[in-house]
Amino acid sequence: MKIKDLSILIGIIGVVLMMVVPIPTWLLDVLLVLNISAALMILLIAMNTTDALHFSIFPTLLLVTTVFRLSLNVSTTRLILRDADAGHVVETFGNFVAGGQLAIGFVVFLILVVVQFIVITKGSERVAEVAARFTLDAMPGKQMSIDADLNAGLINEQQARERREKIEKEADFYGAMDGASKFVKGDAIASIIIVLINLIGGIIIGMAVHGFDIMKALSTYAVLSIGDGLVSQIPALLISTATGIIVTRAASEGNLAHDMSSQLFRYPRLLYIVSGTVAMLGIATPIPFVTTMPYAIILAIAGYRLQKNLDRRKQEEQLMVEEKEIEEVRSPESVISLLQVDPIEFEFGYGLIPLADTQQGGDLLDRIIMIRRQCALEMGLIVPVIRIRDNIQLKPNEYVIKMKGNMVARGELLLHHYLAMSPGFEDDSVTGIETQEPAFGLPALWIDEATKERAELAGYTVVDPPSVVATHLTEVIKKYAHELIGRQETKALIDSVKETYPALVEELIPSIVGVGDIQKVLAKLLKEKISIRDLVTIFESLADYGKFTKDPDILTEYVRQNLSRQITQQYASTSEPLKVITVSPAVEKKIAEAVQQSDQGSYLAMDPASSQSIYQKLTEQVNRLVQTGQQPIILTSPTIRMYMRQLLERSLQDIPVLSYSELEPNIEVQSVGVVNA
C-alpha cells in the first residue's frame, strides 16, 4: 500500500480508538486545533467548487469529520470528569468567549446550536432530500436525451458514455448527501446532550470525588463544559455551512465568490436606489446622519464604478464580436454561408416598405402566414418560410418573387391606390392608370380612393395592394409547388403520417418504395395542381402498385385513379355536366403507337409533324372554349393520359388533362370538342 493510503487507514483507526483510549491534554489540544482547521478547509473548498461532483468525497468526509468530532467530545468529557482539566484550548474557549460570565458563554453556545440545528442543518437536509428526488426522477429523461443525441450524430460513443457516467455520479452524490445530512443533525443533538452531561456530571463528581464546594464545582465545570461545547460546535457549524453550500449550488459557472460578485452586482444602477434609501434614513429618522452617510457615499461610488466597468465590458464585447465577424469574412470557410439558397424569397423596393412594416400598418407578414395555412389546406403542402427583404436595386414600387434564387414573377404596386378589374365591359366614368393584374395577367386600372366606390357600383373587382401581393404570391406558390417539395420535405410528411398510420408507412418504406420515389410522385401530382393532402390514400396506392412497377409516371397514374373522388370534385359541378374536349380514337391510337420503352420508363417519341398537327388542333379547341368563358378540360383514355400531358407540357401546362378512370361514375360528361387526326 502507498504511504498516503496507509496513513489514512491509521488515522481512521486512531479516531475510533480515541473513544476508548485516554489521550493526554497536549495531544487533545493539537487534535482540537486540527479539527477546527479541517472544518475551515472544507468550508473554503465548498465555496470554491464549481461543480458538486468535483467534491464528490464530501458525504464520506462529512461522516469522518463527525466521528472525529464525537471522538474528541468523548475524550474531552473523559478529561473533564476525571481531572477537571481538558487542556488549554477548551479552557481558553470557555473563558474567552464567555468573558468571565458563565451565563453569556452558555447563551452563545445555545445560539450556535440553534443556528446550526434549526437554520442551517434543517434547510440543508431539505434541499438535499429534494435534490436527490429530482435527480433520480430526471435520470430517464436525461438518458433518453443522450440516446437521441447519439443517434442524431451530435455526440460520439465516448461522449455518450461520459455523460451517462456523470448522470449516475450525480444520482449517487445527491443520494449520499441526503443521508449524510442526517449526520450533522444528529451531531447537533449530541452536542447539547454532551454539554449537559459534562455540566451535571462534573458538578456531581467535583463535589463527591474532588471535594469541591458547589460554587467552585459549578464555576470549574461550567467553564469546561461551555468551552468543550464551543470547540465542538464551531467546526460543526463550519461543516454544516459547507453542506448547505454544496447542495444549494444548483446552476453555477464559477465558484461562490465569482457567482456572488457577478450576480449581486449585475445591475449597478440599483445601488443608487439603495444609496438614496440609506441617506434618507439618516435624514428622516433619528439614526445619526454620520452613521448612514458614509454607507450611502460608498454605495453610490460603487454603483458608478461598477456601471462604468459594465459599459466598458459591453464595448469590448461588441468590438470582439465585430472583429470575429471580420475574421469570419476573411476566412476561407466564410463563403460556405453564401451557398445557402432560400426556397422562396419576396423582395421589394423601398417604396413598398410600409407593406411589411407593422408600425406603419403593414400586414404582409400576417397575410403570408395565412397563405401558408391556405396552401396546407388546399394542396397538402408545407410551404417553407418565405424570406422577405427590401432590395434597393429594384424600382421603388416594384417587387419580385424568387424560387431558389431565381426570379419567377414580378409586379408593381401603387400604394394608396386600388386595383380595379373590369367585369367584361368598360365604364368610362372609372378612370385610372392602366396596368395588368400580376397574378393572372388581366387588364386592370390603378384607381384612387375617390374612384373606388364608383368602380364597385359599376361592377369592377376592387382590391387593395396587399391583397394583390397575397394573390400573386399564392398563385406563384401553386404554380411552382412541385419544386418546393424535396426529399427532406417528403420525409417530414412521411413522419406525420407515421404518427397515426405506422403500419402503412412501415410496409411501404423502404421495402416497396423509397423516399425519393414518393417525392417524385408527389411532385408530379402538385405539378398538375392535384392536392396531396390525402397522403393516406396516396401511400395506400403506392403500397398496392409499387410491388409491380417502380416507374413514377405509372405510379402517379394509379394514385390519380384512387383520388378520383377528389379530382372529380375539383373540376366537376354537381348541377351541370362536365364539359370536356375529347380525343378521337385515331389520335389516341397514334399516340399509343408512338410510346417507347426504356430503362428509365416509357416516353412519347412522336414525329414532329404529327405532334404539331395534334397540338394545333387541340389549341383551336382550347381557344374556342376560352373565348366563351369556359374552363378547357381534356379527357382521354387512361392509357394515353400521361403522354397527352407530356405533349402539352410546354405550351398548355395549365390545361387539365383527365382520364375516364379519374372521374366518378355518377358525373355527367359532355363533349364540347373533339381532337381529330
Secondary structure as GFF3:
##gff-version 3
##sequence-region A 1 677
A	DSSP	alpha_helix	3	17	.	.	.	ID=ss1
A	DSSP	alpha_helix	25	48	.	.	.	ID=ss2
A	DSSP	three_ten_helix	52	55	.	.	.	ID=ss3
A	DSSP	alpha_helix	58	83	.	.	.	ID=ss4
A	DSSP	alpha_helix	88	98	.	.	.	ID=ss5
A	DSSP	alpha_helix	102	114	.	.	.	ID=ss6
A	DSSP	pi_helix	115	121	.	.	.	ID=ss7
A	DSSP	alpha_helix	122	151	.	.	.	ID=ss8
A	DSSP	alpha_helix	157	208	.	.	.	ID=ss9
A	DSSP	alpha_helix	214	248	.	.	.	ID=ss10
A	DSSP	alpha_helix	256	264	.	.	.	ID=ss11
A	DSSP	alpha_helix	269	284	.	.	.	ID=ss12
A	DSSP	alpha_helix	289	330	.	.	.	ID=ss13
A	DSSP	three_ten_helix	332	339	.	.	.	ID=ss14
A	DSSP	beta_strand	344	348	.	.	.	ID=ss15
A	DSSP	three_ten_helix	350	352	.	.	.	ID=ss16
A	DSSP	alpha_helix	353	356	.	.	.	ID=ss17
A	DSSP	three_ten_helix	358	360	.	.	.	ID=ss18
A	DSSP	alpha_helix	364	379	.	.	.	ID=ss19
A	DSSP	beta_strand	386	390	.	.	.	ID=ss20
A	DSSP	beta_strand	398	403	.	.	.	ID=ss21
A	DSSP	beta_strand	406	412	.	.	.	ID=ss22
A	DSSP	beta_strand	418	421	.	.	.	ID=ss23
A	DSSP	beta_strand	433	436	.	.	.	ID=ss24
A	DSSP	beta_strand	443	447	.	.	.	ID=ss25
A	DSSP	alpha_helix	449	457	.	.	.	ID=ss26
A	DSSP	beta_strand	461	463	.	.	.	ID=ss27
A	DSSP	alpha_helix	465	479	.	.	.	ID=ss28
A	DSSP	alpha_helix	481	484	.	.	.	ID=ss29
A	DSSP	alpha_helix	487	500	.	.	.	ID=ss30
A	DSSP	alpha_helix	502	508	.	.	.	ID=ss31
A	DSSP	alpha_helix	515	527	.	.	.	ID=ss32
A	DSSP	alpha_helix	535	545	.	.	.	ID=ss33
A	DSSP	alpha_helix	552	562	.	.	.	ID=ss34
A	DSSP	alpha_helix	564	571	.	.	.	ID=ss35
A	DSSP	beta_strand	578	583	.	.	.	ID=ss36
A	DSSP	alpha_helix	585	593	.	.	.	ID=ss37
A	DSSP	beta_strand	595	598	.	.	.	ID=ss38
A	DSSP	beta_strand	601	604	.	.	.	ID=ss39
A	DSSP	alpha_helix	608	627	.	.	.	ID=ss40
A	DSSP	beta_strand	634	636	.	.	.	ID=ss41
A	DSSP	alpha_helix	641	647	.	.	.	ID=ss42
A	DSSP	beta_strand	657	659	.	.	.	ID=ss43
A	DSSP	three_ten_helix	660	662	.	.	.	ID=ss44
A	DSSP	beta_strand	669	675	.	.	.	ID=ss45
###
